[in-house]
């Protein structure tokens, strides 16, 4: 059985607020209504206090009841409990402490008694996103928070911040900028510390100018505790008794507890000493590195800065979503799915691709409060779909729609920095040709096959092969490929061995998704490496599926001239191609279907609720109601939801 969803209620289909039926009734809303106004000045207790309570103030319970501080864009937009981020902090602190404790145990085996017998102390220090300007101008693009920072602090509205989490207790301090009169005249008053503290549910909020002194005081305090601990245990630090070294440190630390050049570099080898854990690591999708926090004065801590331990912990925590994150992603999928439906209804020959993009953005912002798109919208119609990431510089969604086009629209909105990533394909003229329908059905069959088999323990690369197999079967049925006299399954096996699947599906099956569209952790330490095979090497992860992951399932079938030419020149692949039939699809473009799927304990559930069957697509394009009264494609495992009063509703739509 799947896990319950937080802050939701089940609504019969006939009562859904999203139904246009004249008999529709207003749905009942979850009893867990937001009550943030009753919690002025409220902050989530530190982790050690949470463990000591009966659980009423734990992040999990606060998310269940949507109690405490919340974020919302107003009206009926989704209400996000800020305890979601306290839950994230709890996960990261626990992960990092456990990782460090494991290394302590290893140190004991290696004879490092100081590290093995010392309590874990230190702080996590992150730097938030900066407000950028465009090139050499003073124009400021709309600010979007840095993803790791948002994951821990939820400060989506505040730029140029720093955040500190104390170890091991988890006390959280945010540092926000303060401005002079000139900036306040233009941008408004500086953030008020108590208001931000209450708004985000943090332990303390200070000015960025206080950061240097704060770090010095806290590191000094923790160092003294560490030295006192070693003294009580009769341990030797740097060849002296702990008492003697403790006195020396108090005299020579500038009264701040820093570890500058005067303390010597040997301190770095003392594993029990408090450290500053900074974020640095490779994003395997972009090839870029997360940048460690920097402020003027951090150089004084060069011997106790650690840039290796935090990244793998926080990246892995982001891979496995909490129920609170799932509920938020249900909302982003709901609003984006409904926006796709509106675009499908409005689409006509003679429109421009950018008009479809504009309609999507309008719906998600006006009705969902989504100021940001998860990525640049791809509105690829007809031959435009030959370009996988159409819509970027040089290809700005600027083609006129023709009657014979298939539209491939890859668009997703984000809310509170959590993404959706959805692709719909449909005929511009509101009816499928035989070839369009056959290609569409082959891609849909691939998506259904993956969703049917996806569960904890399966390989993502195996799922990619499942999708390729279904698409190749469809191309055989259409007469584009031949089995060369072999049994169908044997022929498909040989096609896959000869990398023919990558000609028609030249992208990976999907990727992890969360705060980023291409979310982190795809090729994290200890996970399977990237394949070197065509097609498979395009997968953004090769991991084994785990409960709590959210992945996109996005099979596609494309007819890209250079790839078709390459296949026709490859003797291994050419024998399966019926060239005359294949050439009829030059200029066709492609078809892709993409849903966001949550891996549950025994399978998966589809958070995307777009029309998928041929009948659903045509019905919606002709004005049919959506969500439907009946689920005609239960094998897609769509979890039907709506949103009312800031809460996600689960709709009772049955096959």
C-alpha positions as CSV (number, residue, x, y, z in Angstrom):
1,X,0.0,0.0,0.0
2,X,1.2,3.5,-0.7
3,X,2.0,6.0,2.0
4,X,-0.6,8.6,3.0
5,X,-0.3,12.1,1.7
6,X,0.1,15.0,4.1
7,X,-2.6,17.6,4.4
8,X,-5.0,16.1,1.8
9,X,-8.4,14.7,1.6
10,X,-10.2,12.4,-0.8
11,X,-12.9,14.1,-2.9
12,X,-15.3,12.1,-5.1
13,X,-15.0,13.0,-8.8
14,X,-18.5,14.4,-9.0
15,X,-17.6,16.9,-6.2
16,X,-14.3,18.0,-7.6
17,X,-13.9,21.8,-7.8
18,X,-12.1,21.3,-11.1
19,X,-15.1,19.6,-12.8
20,X,-17.3,21.7,-15.1
21,X,-20.3,19.5,-14.6
22,X,-23.5,21.4,-13.7
23,X,-24.0,19.0,-10.9
24,X,-20.6,19.7,-9.4
25,X,-20.6,20.5,-5.7
26,X,-18.0,22.3,-3.7
27,X,-15.5,19.8,-2.3
28,X,-14.8,19.3,1.4
29,X,-11.4,20.5,2.3
30,X,-8.9,18.9,4.6
31,X,-9.4,19.5,8.3
32,X,-5.8,20.5,8.4
33,X,-6.3,24.2,7.6
34,X,-3.3,26.5,7.7
35,X,-3.1,28.3,11.1
36,X,0.1,30.3,10.7
37,X,-1.5,33.4,12.1
38,X,-1.7,31.8,15.5
39,X,2.1,31.3,15.6
40,X,3.5,34.8,15.5
41,X,7.2,34.5,16.5
42,X,7.1,30.8,16.3
43,X,10.2,28.9,15.5
44,X,10.8,25.2,15.0
45,X,12.7,23.9,18.0
46,X,16.3,22.7,17.5
47,X,16.7,19.0,16.7
48,X,17.6,17.9,20.2
49,X,14.5,19.5,21.5
50,X,12.4,17.9,18.8
51,X,13.6,14.5,19.8
52,X,12.9,15.2,23.5
53,X,9.2,16.3,22.9
54,X,6.2,14.0,22.5
55,X,6.3,14.8,18.8
56,X,3.8,17.6,18.5
57,X,6.5,20.1,17.3
58,X,8.4,17.6,15.1
59,X,8.7,18.7,11.5
60,X,6.7,15.7,10.4
61,X,3.7,16.6,12.6
62,X,3.9,20.3,11.7
63,X,3.8,19.3,8.0
64,X,0.9,17.0,8.6
65,X,-1.2,19.7,10.3
66,X,0.3,22.6,8.3
67,X,0.9,24.3,11.6
68,X,3.5,27.0,12.3
69,X,4.9,29.4,9.7
70,X,3.8,28.9,6.1
71,X,4.5,30.2,2.6
72,X,1.8,31.0,0.1
73,X,1.2,33.3,-2.9
74,X,-2.2,34.1,-1.5
75,X,-5.7,33.5,-2.8
76,X,-6.1,29.7,-3.4
77,X,-2.4,29.0,-4.0
78,X,-0.8,26.1,-2.2
79,X,0.1,26.7,1.5
80,X,3.6,25.3,2.2
81,X,4.5,24.5,5.8
82,X,7.9,25.9,6.5
83,X,8.4,22.8,8.7
84,X,9.2,21.2,5.3
85,X,12.6,22.8,5.5
86,X,13.1,22.0,9.2
87,X,12.5,18.4,8.1
88,X,15.2,18.8,5.4
89,X,17.6,20.2,8.0
90,X,16.9,17.3,10.3
91,X,17.7,14.9,7.5
92,X,21.0,16.6,6.5
93,X,22.2,17.1,10.1
94,X,21.5,13.4,10.9
95,X,23.2,12.3,7.7
96,X,26.3,14.4,8.2
97,X,26.6,13.5,11.9
98,X,26.2,9.8,11.1
99,X,28.9,10.1,8.4
100,X,31.3,11.8,10.8
101,X,30.5,9.2,13.5
102,X,31.4,6.4,11.1
103,X,34.7,8.1,10.4
104,X,35.3,8.4,14.1
105,X,34.9,4.7,14.5
106,X,37.4,4.2,11.7
107,X,39.8,6.6,13.5
108,X,39.5,4.5,16.6
109,X,40.6,1.4,14.7
110,X,43.6,3.5,13.4
111,X,44.6,4.6,16.8
112,X,43.3,8.2,16.6
113,X,41.9,8.4,20.1
114,X,41.4,12.2,20.1
115,X,38.9,12.0,17.2
116,X,37.4,8.7,18.3
117,X,36.6,10.0,21.8
118,X,35.4,13.5,20.8
119,X,31.9,14.7,20.4
120,X,30.9,15.8,16.9
121,X,31.0,19.7,16.9
122,X,31.0,22.3,14.2
123,X,28.7,24.2,11.9
124,X,27.3,24.0,8.4
125,X,27.8,27.2,6.6
126,X,26.0,28.0,3.3
127,X,25.8,31.0,1.1
128,X,22.6,31.9,-0.6
129,X,22.0,33.1,-4.1
130,X,23.1,36.6,-5.2
131,X,20.9,39.1,-6.9
132,X,22.4,39.3,-10.4
133,X,22.4,42.1,-13.0
134,X,22.2,41.6,-16.7
135,X,25.6,41.9,-18.3
136,X,27.0,45.4,-17.6
137,X,23.6,47.0,-16.8
138,X,21.8,47.6,-13.6
139,X,18.8,45.5,-14.7
140,X,18.0,42.8,-12.2
141,X,16.5,39.6,-13.5
142,X,13.9,38.1,-11.2
143,X,15.7,36.5,-8.2
144,X,15.6,32.8,-7.7
145,X,17.2,31.3,-4.6
146,X,20.2,28.9,-4.8
147,X,18.7,25.4,-4.6
148,X,20.8,23.9,-1.7
149,X,20.2,27.0,0.3
150,X,16.5,26.9,-0.3
151,X,16.4,23.2,0.6
152,X,17.7,24.0,4.1
153,X,16.3,27.4,4.9
154,X,13.3,28.0,2.6
155,X,14.3,31.6,2.1
156,X,13.0,31.8,-1.4
157,X,12.4,35.6,-1.3
158,X,15.7,36.8,0.2
159,X,18.9,37.3,-1.8
160,X,22.5,37.7,-0.6
161,X,22.0,35.7,2.6
162,X,24.1,33.2,4.6
163,X,22.9,30.4,6.8
164,X,24.4,28.5,9.7
165,X,23.3,25.2,11.2
166,X,25.0,24.2,14.5
167,X,26.2,20.6,14.9
168,X,25.0,18.4,16.3
169,X,22.0,20.2,17.8
170,X,20.7,21.7,14.6
171,X,20.2,25.3,15.8
172,X,19.6,27.5,12.7
173,X,20.7,31.1,12.1
174,X,20.0,33.1,8.9
175,X,22.0,36.2,8.0
176,X,20.1,38.7,5.9
177,X,21.5,41.9,4.3
178,X,20.8,45.3,5.7
179,X,20.7,48.4,3.6
180,X,21.5,52.1,3.9
181,X,19.0,54.8,3.3
182,X,19.7,55.1,-0.5
183,X,18.9,51.4,-1.1
184,X,15.9,51.5,1.2
185,X,14.5,54.4,-0.7
186,X,14.6,52.4,-3.9
187,X,14.0,48.8,-2.6
188,X,12.1,49.3,0.7
189,X,13.2,48.7,4.2
190,X,15.8,46.1,5.1
191,X,14.4,42.7,6.2
192,X,13.3,42.9,9.8
193,X,15.0,40.2,11.8
194,X,12.1,39.2,14.0
195,X,9.6,39.1,11.1
196,X,11.9,36.9,9.0
197,X,12.5,34.6,11.9
198,X,8.7,34.2,12.4
199,X,8.1,33.9,8.7
200,X,10.6,31.1,8.2
201,X,10.5,29.4,11.6
202,X,14.2,29.8,12.3
203,X,16.0,30.0,15.6
204,X,17.7,33.3,15.0
205,X,18.0,35.9,12.2
206,X,20.9,38.4,12.2
207,X,22.5,40.8,9.7
208,X,25.1,39.7,7.2
209,X,27.5,42.1,9.0
210,X,27.2,40.0,12.1
211,X,28.3,36.8,10.4
212,X,32.1,37.1,10.9
213,X,31.7,37.8,14.7
214,X,29.1,35.0,15.0
215,X,31.3,32.4,13.5
216,X,34.3,33.5,15.6
217,X,32.3,33.3,18.8
218,X,30.6,30.0,18.1
219,X,33.8,28.3,16.8
220,X,35.7,29.7,19.8
221,X,33.0,28.4,22.2
222,X,33.0,24.9,20.6
223,X,36.8,24.8,20.6
224,X,36.9,25.5,24.3
225,X,34.3,22.7,24.9
226,X,36.4,20.4,22.9
227,X,39.6,21.2,24.8
228,X,37.8,20.8,28.1
229,X,36.5,17.5,27.0
230,X,40.0,16.3,26.0
231,X,41.3,17.5,29.4
232,X,38.7,15.6,31.3
233,X,39.5,12.5,29.4
234,X,43.2,12.9,30.1
235,X,44.1,13.0,26.4
236,X,47.1,14.7,24.8
237,X,46.7,17.3,22.2
238,X,49.7,18.1,20.0
239,X,52.1,16.4,22.4
240,X,51.0,18.4,25.5
241,X,48.5,17.7,28.2
242,X,45.1,19.1,27.3
243,X,45.0,21.6,30.2
244,X,48.2,23.3,29.1
245,X,47.1,23.5,25.5
246,X,43.7,24.8,26.5
247,X,45.3,27.7,28.4
248,X,47.5,28.4,25.5
249,X,44.6,28.5,23.1
250,X,42.7,30.9,25.2
251,X,45.6,33.2,25.3
252,X,46.5,33.0,21.6
253,X,43.2,32.9,19.7
254,X,42.5,36.6,19.5
255,X,39.7,36.0,22.1
256,X,37.7,34.6,19.2
257,X,38.5,31.0,19.0
258,X,39.8,31.3,15.4
259,X,42.3,29.0,13.9
260,X,44.5,31.2,11.9
261,X,48.2,30.9,11.0
262,X,49.3,31.3,14.6
263,X,47.8,28.0,15.6
264,X,49.7,25.9,13.2
265,X,48.5,23.6,10.4
266,X,48.8,20.5,12.5
267,X,45.3,21.3,14.0
268,X,43.8,20.0,10.7
269,X,44.8,16.4,11.6
270,X,42.9,16.5,14.9
271,X,39.6,14.9,13.9
272,X,37.7,15.9,17.1
273,X,38.2,19.6,16.6
274,X,35.1,21.6,15.6
275,X,34.9,22.3,11.9
276,X,33.1,24.5,9.4
277,X,31.4,22.3,6.8
278,X,31.1,24.0,3.5
279,X,29.3,22.9,0.3
280,X,31.5,21.9,-2.6
281,X,30.9,19.2,-5.2
282,X,30.3,18.4,-8.8
283,X,26.8,18.7,-10.4
284,X,27.0,15.8,-12.9
285,X,24.3,17.3,-15.1
286,X,25.8,20.7,-15.6
287,X,29.5,19.9,-15.0
288,X,29.6,22.9,-12.6
289,X,30.7,22.9,-9.0
290,X,28.7,24.1,-6.0
291,X,30.7,27.0,-4.6
292,X,31.7,27.0,-0.9
293,X,30.5,29.9,1.1
294,X,32.9,32.9,1.3
295,X,33.0,36.0,3.4
296,X,35.9,38.2,4.3
297,X,37.5,36.6,7.4
298,X,36.8,33.0,6.7
299,X,40.4,32.6,5.8
300,X,41.1,32.6,9.5
301,X,39.6,29.2,9.7
302,X,41.6,27.6,6.8
303,X,42.7,24.7,9.0
304,X,39.2,23.7,10.1
305,X,37.3,24.3,6.9
306,X,35.9,21.0,5.5
307,X,34.7,21.0,1.8
308,X,34.3,17.2,1.3
309,X,31.8,15.9,3.9
310,X,28.7,18.0,3.4
311,X,28.0,17.7,-0.3
312,X,27.5,14.0,-0.5
313,X,25.1,14.1,2.5
314,X,22.9,16.9,1.3
315,X,22.8,15.7,-2.3
316,X,21.7,12.3,-1.2
317,X,19.1,13.8,1.1
318,X,17.7,15.7,-1.8
319,X,17.3,12.5,-3.8
320,X,14.8,11.0,-1.3
321,X,11.7,13.2,-0.9
322,X,9.7,13.6,2.3
323,X,5.9,13.3,2.2
324,X,5.8,17.1,2.6
325,X,7.9,17.6,-0.5
326,X,5.8,15.1,-2.4
327,X,2.6,17.1,-1.5
328,X,4.2,20.3,-2.8
329,X,5.3,18.6,-6.0
330,X,1.7,17.3,-6.4
331,X,0.7,21.0,-6.5
332,X,3.3,22.0,-9.1
333,X,2.3,19.0,-11.2
334,X,-1.4,19.8,-10.9
335,X,-1.1,23.4,-11.9
336,X,1.3,22.6,-14.8
337,X,-1.0,19.7,-16.0
338,X,-4.0,22.0,-16.0
339,X,-2.0,24.6,-17.9
340,X,-1.1,22.1,-20.5
341,X,-4.8,21.3,-20.9
342,X,-5.6,24.9,-21.5
343,X,-2.9,25.2,-24.1
344,X,-4.1,22.1,-25.9
345,X,-7.6,23.6,-26.0
346,X,-6.4,26.9,-27.4
347,X,-4.0,25.5,-30.0
348,X,-4.9,26.2,-33.6
349,X,-3.1,26.2,-37.0
350,X,-1.8,29.7,-37.7
351,X,-0.8,30.5,-34.1
352,X,2.9,31.1,-33.2
353,X,4.8,28.7,-30.9
354,X,5.5,31.5,-28.5
355,X,1.7,32.0,-28.0
356,X,1.5,28.5,-26.6
357,X,4.4,29.4,-24.3
358,X,2.7,32.6,-23.2
359,X,-0.6,30.8,-22.5
360,X,1.1,28.3,-20.3
361,X,3.0,30.9,-18.3
362,X,-0.2,33.0,-17.9
363,X,-2.2,30.1,-16.5
364,X,0.5,28.9,-14.0
365,X,1.2,32.4,-12.7
366,X,-2.4,33.7,-12.7
367,X,-4.0,30.5,-11.3
368,X,-1.1,28.9,-9.4
369,X,1.2,31.7,-8.2
370,X,4.1,30.3,-10.1
371,X,6.4,33.2,-10.9
372,X,9.2,31.0,-12.3
373,X,9.3,28.3,-14.9
374,X,11.3,25.2,-14.0
375,X,13.2,25.6,-17.3
376,X,12.9,27.4,-20.6
377,X,9.7,26.4,-22.3
378,X,10.0,24.1,-25.3
379,X,7.2,24.7,-27.8
380,X,8.4,22.6,-30.7
381,X,5.9,22.1,-33.5
382,X,6.4,20.1,-36.7
383,X,10.2,19.9,-37.6
384,X,11.1,22.1,-34.6
385,X,10.8,19.0,-32.5
386,X,13.9,17.6,-34.1
387,X,15.8,19.9,-31.7
388,X,15.6,18.4,-28.3
389,X,16.1,21.6,-26.4
390,X,14.3,23.9,-28.8
391,X,13.2,27.3,-27.4
392,X,16.7,28.5,-26.3
393,X,18.9,31.1,-28.0
394,X,18.6,30.9,-31.8
395,X,15.4,28.8,-31.6
396,X,13.0,31.1,-29.6
397,X,9.7,29.3,-30.1
398,X,9.1,31.4,-33.2
399,X,7.6,29.1,-35.8
400,X,4.1,29.4,-37.3
401,X,2.0,26.3,-36.6
402,X,0.9,24.4,-39.7
403,X,-2.2,22.2,-39.9
404,X,-0.1,19.0,-40.4
405,X,2.2,19.6,-37.4
406,X,2.5,17.5,-34.3
407,X,3.1,19.8,-31.3
408,X,5.6,18.7,-28.7
409,X,5.3,21.0,-25.7
410,X,7.8,20.5,-22.8
411,X,6.8,23.0,-20.1
412,X,6.7,23.0,-16.3
413,X,6.2,25.6,-13.6
414,X,7.8,25.7,-10.2
415,X,6.3,26.8,-6.9
416,X,8.4,27.6,-3.8
417,X,11.4,26.5,-5.9
418,X,10.0,22.9,-6.4
419,X,9.8,21.9,-10.1
420,X,7.5,20.1,-12.4
421,X,8.7,18.8,-15.9
422,X,5.9,17.8,-18.2
423,X,5.7,17.1,-22.0
424,X,2.6,16.7,-24.0
425,X,2.4,15.9,-27.7
426,X,-0.8,16.3,-29.9
427,X,-1.9,17.1,-33.4
428,X,-2.3,20.8,-34.1
429,X,-5.4,20.3,-36.3
430,X,-7.2,18.3,-33.5
431,X,-7.1,15.0,-35.3
432,X,-4.4,12.4,-35.7
433,X,-3.2,11.1,-39.1
434,X,-2.6,7.4,-39.1
435,X,1.2,7.9,-38.9
436,X,0.9,10.5,-36.1
437,X,-1.4,8.2,-34.1
438,X,0.9,5.2,-34.5
439,X,4.0,7.1,-33.4
440,X,2.1,8.6,-30.5
441,X,0.8,5.2,-29.4
442,X,4.3,3.6,-29.5
443,X,5.6,6.3,-27.2
444,X,2.6,6.0,-24.9
445,X,3.1,2.2,-24.8
446,X,6.7,2.8,-23.8
447,X,5.6,5.1,-21.0
448,X,3.0,2.7,-19.7
449,X,5.6,-0.2,-19.8
450,X,8.1,1.8,-17.7
451,X,5.5,2.9,-15.2
452,X,4.2,-0.6,-14.9
453,X,7.7,-2.0,-14.0
454,X,9.2,0.9,-12.0
455,X,9.6,0.1,-8.3
456,X,12.4,0.0,-5.7
457,X,15.2,-2.3,-6.8
458,X,15.0,-1.9,-10.6
459,X,17.8,-0.4,-12.6
460,X,17.0,2.9,-14.4
461,X,19.1,1.7,-17.3
462,X,16.9,-1.3,-17.6
463,X,13.9,1.0,-17.7
464,X,15.5,2.9,-20.5
465,X,15.8,-0.3,-22.5
466,X,12.2,-1.1,-21.8
467,X,11.2,2.2,-23.4
468,X,13.4,1.6,-26.4
469,X,12.0,-1.8,-26.9
470,X,8.4,-0.6,-27.1
471,X,9.3,2.2,-29.5
472,X,11.1,-0.2,-31.8
473,X,8.1,-2.5,-31.8
474,X,5.9,0.3,-32.8
475,X,8.3,1.2,-35.7
476,X,8.2,-2.4,-36.9
477,X,4.4,-2.4,-36.9
478,X,4.5,0.8,-39.0
479,X,6.8,-0.7,-41.6
480,X,9.7,1.7,-40.8
481,X,11.8,-1.2,-39.5
482,X,11.9,-4.8,-40.5
483,X,12.7,-7.9,-38.4
484,X,14.8,-9.4,-41.3
485,X,12.8,-12.6,-41.0
486,X,13.5,-13.1,-37.3
487,X,11.0,-13.5,-34.5
488,X,10.0,-10.1,-33.2
489,X,11.6,-10.3,-29.8
490,X,14.9,-11.7,-31.2
491,X,15.0,-8.9,-33.8
492,X,14.4,-6.2,-31.2
493,X,17.2,-7.8,-29.1
494,X,19.6,-7.4,-32.0
495,X,18.4,-3.9,-32.8
496,X,19.2,-2.9,-29.2
497,X,22.5,-4.6,-29.3
498,X,23.3,-2.6,-32.5
499,X,22.2,0.6,-30.7
500,X,19.3,1.3,-33.1
501,X,17.1,2.5,-30.2
502,X,19.4,5.5,-29.7
503,X,18.7,6.6,-33.3
504,X,15.0,7.2,-32.5
505,X,15.3,8.0,-28.8
506,X,18.5,9.9,-28.6
507,X,17.9,11.1,-25.0
508,X,17.8,9.5,-21.7
509,X,14.5,8.1,-20.3
510,X,14.4,10.7,-17.6
511,X,16.0,12.2,-14.6
512,X,15.6,12.9,-10.9
513,X,13.5,16.0,-10.2
514,X,12.9,18.1,-7.1
515,X,14.1,21.6,-6.3
516,X,15.9,21.5,-9.7
517,X,14.5,20.1,-12.9
518,X,17.6,18.0,-13.3
519,X,17.9,17.3,-9.6
520,X,21.2,16.4,-8.0
521,X,22.4,12.9,-7.1
522,X,22.2,11.3,-10.5
523,X,25.8,10.0,-10.4
524,X,26.6,10.4,-6.7
525,X,29.4,8.6,-4.9
526,X,28.6,4.9,-4.5
527,X,26.1,4.8,-7.3
528,X,26.5,3.1,-10.8
529,X,28.7,5.0,-13.2
530,X,27.5,6.5,-16.5
531,X,27.2,4.0,-19.4
532,X,29.3,4.4,-22.5
533,X,26.7,2.9,-24.8
534,X,24.7,5.2,-27.2
535,X,21.4,6.1,-25.7
536,X,22.2,4.7,-22.3
537,X,25.0,7.3,-21.8
538,X,22.4,10.0,-22.2
539,X,20.7,8.9,-19.0
540,X,21.1,11.5,-16.3
541,X,21.3,8.7,-13.7
542,X,22.1,4.9,-13.7
543,X,20.8,4.4,-10.2
544,X,18.8,1.6,-8.7
545,X,15.3,3.0,-7.9
546,X,14.7,3.7,-4.2
547,X,11.5,4.5,-2.4
548,X,11.1,8.3,-2.2
549,X,12.8,9.1,-5.4
550,X,10.9,11.3,-7.9
551,X,11.9,10.7,-11.6
552,X,10.6,11.9,-14.9
553,X,9.5,9.1,-17.3
554,X,9.8,10.7,-20.7
555,X,10.2,8.3,-23.7
556,X,10.3,9.8,-27.1
557,X,10.5,9.0,-30.8
558,X,12.2,11.4,-33.1
559,X,13.1,11.6,-36.8
560,X,16.4,13.6,-36.9
561,X,18.0,13.8,-40.3
562,X,21.7,13.5,-39.2
563,X,20.9,10.4,-37.0
564,X,18.8,8.8,-39.7
565,X,21.7,9.4,-42.2
566,X,24.1,7.9,-39.7
567,X,22.0,4.8,-39.3
568,X,21.6,4.3,-43.1
569,X,25.4,4.4,-43.3
570,X,25.9,1.8,-40.5
571,X,25.7,-1.8,-41.8
572,X,24.7,-3.1,-38.4
573,X,21.7,-0.8,-38.3
574,X,20.9,-0.3,-42.0
575,X,19.6,-3.9,-42.4
576,X,16.7,-3.2,-40.1
577,X,15.7,0.1,-41.9
578,X,13.2,0.3,-44.7
579,X,14.7,3.4,-46.2
580,X,11.8,4.4,-48.5
581,X,9.4,4.4,-45.5
582,X,11.8,6.0,-43.2
583,X,12.4,8.9,-45.5
584,X,8.7,9.7,-45.4
585,X,9.3,10.9,-41.8
586,X,11.9,13.5,-42.6
587,X,10.6,16.8,-41.3
588,X,8.0,15.0,-39.0
589,X,9.8,16.1,-35.8
590,X,9.0,13.9,-32.9
591,X,6.7,12.8,-30.1
592,X,7.6,12.7,-26.4
593,X,5.4,12.1,-23.3
594,X,6.8,13.1,-19.9
595,X,5.3,12.5,-16.5
596,X,6.7,13.0,-13.0
597,X,6.6,9.7,-11.0
598,X,7.1,9.0,-7.3
599,X,8.7,5.7,-6.4
600,X,6.7,4.2,-3.6
601,X,7.4,1.1,-1.4
602,X,5.8,-1.3,-3.9
603,X,5.7,0.5,-7.2
604,X,5.2,4.1,-8.3
605,X,2.5,6.7,-8.5
606,X,2.2,9.3,-11.3
607,X,1.8,12.9,-10.1
608,X,1.2,14.3,-13.6
609,X,-2.5,14.3,-14.6
610,X,-2.4,15.3,-18.3
611,X,-4.5,13.7,-21.0
612,X,-2.6,10.7,-22.3
613,X,-4.7,8.3,-24.3
614,X,-5.6,9.2,-27.9
615,X,-9.2,9.6,-26.9
616,X,-8.4,11.8,-23.9
617,X,-6.2,14.1,-26.0
618,X,-8.9,14.6,-28.7
619,X,-11.7,15.0,-26.2
620,X,-9.8,17.7,-24.3
621,X,-8.8,19.5,-27.5
622,X,-12.5,19.6,-28.4
623,X,-13.5,21.1,-25.1
624,X,-14.1,18.0,-23.0
625,X,-14.0,18.3,-19.2
626,X,-10.7,17.7,-17.3
627,X,-10.0,16.0,-15.0
628,X,-12.3,13.4,-16.4
629,X,-15.2,11.7,-14.7
630,X,-13.7,8.3,-15.5
631,X,-10.0,7.2,-15.7
632,X,-9.8,5.3,-19.1
633,X,-6.1,4.6,-18.6
634,X,-5.6,3.3,-15.1
635,X,-2.3,1.7,-16.1
636,X,-0.8,5.2,-16.1
637,X,-1.2,5.2,-12.3
638,X,-2.2,8.9,-12.3
639,X,-3.0,10.2,-8.8
640,X,-5.8,12.6,-9.5
641,X,-5.6,15.8,-7.5
642,X,-7.0,19.3,-7.3
643,X,-6.3,22.3,-5.1
644,X,-8.7,24.4,-3.1
645,X,-8.2,26.7,-0.2
646,X,-4.4,26.2,-0.3
647,X,-4.7,22.5,0.2
648,X,-4.2,19.6,-2.2
649,X,-7.3,17.4,-2.7
650,X,-7.2,13.8,-3.8
651,X,-10.0,13.2,-6.3
652,X,-12.0,10.0,-6.4
653,X,-11.8,9.2,-10.1
654,X,-12.1,5.5,-10.8
655,X,-11.6,3.4,-13.9
